């Protein structure tokens, strides 16, 4: 019995000593913007400032939730607002459309 347990422990120790490798890929926040070459609205810009800098959006989605969040769709990116302030601006994946 002791030999069986010792044998199992030695097999487990050998298995644990084998080299393990893994590749970790880190993509910094905002990297997609640099890849796409787009300039996006900054967080906390107002709707008026976004409209002045980027023009009229292609589509404005109705507010959703509490507090109400509104999405403005532009060519290549979407801007999310809480009331009149930019929360986030994100690059839209090519060929993808926002659906409700």
C-alpha positions in Angstrom: 0.0 0.0 0.0 2.8 2.4 0.9 4.6 1.7 -2.4 1.4 2.4 -4.3 0.9 5.8 -2.6 4.6 6.7 -3.0 4.4 5.7 -6.7 1.4 7.8 -7.2 3.0 10.7 -5.5 6.2 10.4 -7.5 4.2 10.3 -10.8 2.2 13.4 -9.7 5.5 15.2 -8.8 7.0 14.4 -12.2 3.8 15.7 -13.9 3.9 18.9 -12.0 7.6 19.4 -12.8 7.0 19.4 -16.5 7.3 22.9 -18.1 4.0 24.6 -18.8 3.8 27.5 -21.2 1.0 29.9 -22.0 0.9 33.0 -24.1 -0.7 36.1 -22.6 -1.9 38.8 -25.0 -2.6 42.2 -23.5 -4.4 44.9 -25.5 -4.4 48.2 -23.7 -7.6 50.2 -23.4 -8.0 52.4 -26.4 -5.7 50.3 -28.7 -8.6 49.7 -31.1 -8.7 53.4 -31.7 -5.1 53.6 -32.7 -5.5 50.6 -35.0 -8.5 52.1 -36.7 -7.0 55.6 -36.9 -10.3 57.2 -35.7 -10.5 60.2 -33.4 -13.2 59.7 -30.8 -15.0 62.1 -28.6 -13.5 62.4 -25.1 -15.3 61.4 -22.0 -17.4 64.2 -20.4 -17.7 66.2 -23.6 -21.2 67.6 -24.1 -23.6 66.6 -26.8 -23.2 70.1 -28.3 -19.4 69.8 -28.3 -19.6 66.3 -30.0 -22.0 67.6 -32.6 -19.7 70.6 -33.3 -16.6 68.4 -33.5 -18.0 65.4 -35.4 -21.2 66.7 -37.1 -24.6 65.2 -36.9 -24.8 61.5 -36.1 -26.2 59.1 -38.7 -28.7 57.8 -36.1 -29.7 58.7 -32.5 -31.1 55.8 -30.4 -33.9 56.5 -27.9 -32.8 56.8 -24.3 -32.7 53.5 -22.4 -32.7 52.8 -18.6 -32.3 54.9 -15.5 -30.4 57.1 -15.8 -31.3 57.4 -19.4 -28.4 56.4 -21.8 -28.5 57.6 -25.4 -26.4 56.2 -28.3 -25.4 58.3 -31.3 -24.1 56.3 -34.2 -21.4 57.8 -36.5 -19.6 56.2 -39.3 -17.2 53.8 -37.6 -18.0 54.6 -34.0 -20.8 55.0 -31.4 -21.0 57.6 -28.6 -22.9 56.8 -25.4 -24.3 59.7 -23.4 -25.8 60.0 -19.9 -28.0 63.1 -20.2 -25.8 65.6 -22.1 -22.4 64.1 -21.2 -20.3 61.5 -23.1 -19.8 58.3 -21.1 -17.9 56.3 -23.7 -17.1 56.4 -27.3 -16.3 53.0 -29.0 -15.2 51.9 -32.4 -17.8 49.8 -34.1 -16.6 46.5 -35.4 -16.6 46.6 -39.3 -20.0 45.4 -40.6 -21.7 45.4 -37.2 -24.8 47.5 -36.6 -26.3 48.4 -33.2 -29.6 46.6 -32.8 -32.1 46.9 -30.0 
